[in-house]
Amino acid sequence: MVRLVSDENFNGDIVRGLLLRQPNFDIVRVQDIGLRGAGDPAVLAWAAENARIVLTHDRATMPDDAYARLAAADPMAGVFVLNDRFPVGRAIEELLLLNACSEQTEWIGRVIHLPI
């Protein structure tokens, strides 16, 4: 099972769909943990401290900030980057599959673009 945090601009329909399909899905939103308006480095730091993979649509800056953490030898729980044009239903299926078929530790220090 994976533990996720969705960044501020992540599609809420995907988050809601995950929770509708699997009510115990372990996901939080940055808006709900006091990080509204926080930059990528702050979100990545919180995610590392709380062992949560960051879920984002931000292909422009989030991967670079994640790689910067790795270059600085800072911990990183992982990042899943989904294209914002990816269909909501398919995104939900991909994330449910990753949740069912992988462990949190498999994604440490990795930036993954979905679909795989």
QUIZI-V886182 format. One record per residue. N is the residue number from 1. PHI is phi as a letter, one per 30 degrees, with the letter a starting at -180 (NA if undefined). PSI is psi in whole degrees, 0 to 359 (* if undefined). D_FIRST is the distance of its C-alpha to the first C-alpha in Angstrom with 2 decimals. Layout:
n: [N | N]
phi: [PHI | PHI]
psi: [PSI | PSI]
d_first: [D_FIRST | D_FIRST]
//
This chain:
n: [1 | 2 | 3 | 4 | 5 | 6 | 7 | 8 | 9 | 10 | 11 | 12 | 13 | 14 | 15 | 16 | 17 | 18 | 19 | 20 | 21 | 22 | 23 | 24 | 25 | 26 | 27 | 28 | 29 | 30 | 31 | 32 | 33 | 34 | 35 | 36 | 37 | 38 | 39 | 40 | 41 | 42 | 43 | 44 | 45 | 46 | 47 | 48 | 49 | 50 | 51 | 52 | 53 | 54 | 55 | 56 | 57 | 58 | 59 | 60 | 61 | 62 | 63 | 64 | 65 | 66 | 67 | 68 | 69 | 70 | 71 | 72 | 73 | 74 | 75 | 76 | 77 | 78 | 79 | 80 | 81 | 82 | 83 | 84 | 85 | 86 | 87 | 88 | 89 | 90 | 91 | 92 | 93 | 94 | 95 | 96 | 97 | 98 | 99 | 100 | 101 | 102 | 103 | 104 | 105 | 106 | 107 | 108 | 109 | 110 | 111 | 112 | 113 | 114 | 115 | 116]
phi: [NA | c | c | b | b | c | d | d | c | d | e | d | d | d | d | d | d | d | d | d | d | b | e | c | e | c | b | b | c | e | d | c | c | i | c | e | i | d | d | e | e | d | d | d | d | d | d | d | d | c | h | b | d | d | c | b | c | d | d | d | c | d | e | d | d | d | d | d | d | d | d | d | i | d | d | b | d | k | b | c | c | c | e | d | c | d | e | e | d | d | d | d | d | d | d | d | d | d | d | d | c | b | c | e | d | d | c | e | i | c | c | c | c | c | d | d]
psi: [140 | 153 | 125 | 155 | 127 | 137 | 174 | 326 | 11 | 143 | 114 | 334 | 326 | 316 | 311 | 319 | 320 | 315 | 330 | 318 | 325 | 89 | 335 | 11 | 131 | 87 | 139 | 158 | 147 | 330 | 332 | 354 | 16 | 20 | 22 | 128 | 358 | 149 | 169 | 316 | 322 | 320 | 316 | 321 | 315 | 316 | 319 | 317 | 332 | 13 | 55 | 138 | 135 | 133 | 122 | 159 | 352 | 94 | 348 | 311 | 328 | 313 | 319 | 318 | 324 | 315 | 327 | 320 | 316 | 319 | 329 | 4 | 28 | 147 | 151 | 125 | 343 | 162 | 131 | 119 | 120 | 132 | 135 | 351 | 359 | 132 | 138 | 311 | 320 | 323 | 317 | 314 | 316 | 315 | 323 | 321 | 314 | 321 | 318 | 331 | 9 | 168 | 152 | 317 | 341 | 338 | 359 | 129 | 16 | 145 | 116 | 130 | 125 | 143 | 156 | *]
d_first: [0.00 | 3.79 | 6.84 | 9.85 | 13.58 | 15.95 | 19.36 | 22.52 | 23.55 | 20.36 | 21.13 | 20.66 | 20.88 | 17.56 | 15.94 | 17.92 | 17.12 | 13.34 | 14.11 | 16.79 | 14.83 | 11.89 | 13.37 | 10.51 | 8.54 | 8.22 | 10.96 | 14.39 | 17.50 | 19.87 | 22.59 | 21.12 | 20.83 | 24.36 | 23.91 | 25.80 | 28.04 | 26.51 | 26.68 | 24.01 | 24.65 | 24.09 | 20.80 | 19.60 | 20.96 | 19.28 | 15.86 | 16.56 | 17.84 | 14.87 | 12.13 | 11.12 | 11.32 | 14.43 | 14.74 | 18.43 | 21.30 | 23.49 | 24.43 | 27.56 | 26.71 | 23.01 | 22.65 | 25.93 | 24.95 | 21.73 | 23.93 | 26.44 | 24.00 | 23.31 | 27.09 | 27.76 | 25.38 | 23.35 | 19.65 | 17.26 | 13.48 | 13.84 | 15.14 | 14.51 | 18.02 | 18.82 | 22.49 | 23.75 | 25.66 | 22.70 | 22.88 | 20.70 | 19.78 | 18.84 | 16.73 | 14.77 | 14.45 | 13.40 | 10.55 | 9.42 | 9.91 | 8.03 | 4.84 | 6.06 | 7.66 | 6.41 | 5.40 | 6.35 | 9.72 | 10.55 | 11.37 | 13.52 | 16.97 | 16.41 | 17.60 | 16.47 | 18.58 | 17.21 | 17.91 | 17.34]
//
